Structures are given as C-alpha cells and as structure tokens.
Amino acid sequence: MAFPTSVNDMVTDSVTQANVTVLGDAPAIAKGNLYQATSQAMGNSALNAATAQQQTNVASHASTTMGVATLYSISTASIGVATSGIVSS
C-alpha cells in the first residue's frame, strides 16, 4: 500500500482486494469458457452425425422402395407383352 494517501486506508485495501479477486478469477473463467465452447462443438458434431445417419437411412429406404416397385413393374410388363402377343395372333 502506498503511503501517505489522501484516501482512507480501508478504501484503498478494499479496492486492491477487489482487483486481486478479479485477476485471480480470470484463469478459472477462461477455462470455463473453453470447456463450454468445446462442449458445444462436440454437441454439434454429434448432432451432425445423427442428421447424416438419418438422411442416409431416408435415401436407403427410398432406393429400396424404388427397387421393389421396379421388380413388381417388370413382372407386370412381361405379362402385358405376352398377353398382347397372344391376343394379336
């Protein structure tokens, strides 16, 4: 503490202690901010992975549906061609 001052010593001590508290808390606050940012990034990564998996499943179901529809339509088309050949002769 600087002597002599025109301010009461108790006021000087309280201001000094407040500044020390702020300086002492800074590393903990910085680490907390780092942990929060990392947690948010990991959460977004998991969300993106789940979304990609869902979209892959949707595309897979769509292609399976189209494949089955194609198989059913081939049978119908061949019966139609055979029927047409019989009727025309």
Contacts in CASP RR format, 6 or more apart in sequence:
PFRMAT RR
TARGET T0000
AUTHOR 0000-0000-0000
METHOD contacts of the structure
MODEL  1
MAFPTSVNDMVTDSVTQANVTVLGDAPAIAKGNLYQATSQAMGNSALNAA
TAQQQTNVASHASTTMGVATLYSISTASIGVATSGIVSS
1 9 0 8 1.000
1 12 0 8 1.000
1 13 0 8 1.000
1 16 0 8 1.000
2 12 0 8 1.000
5 12 0 8 1.000
END
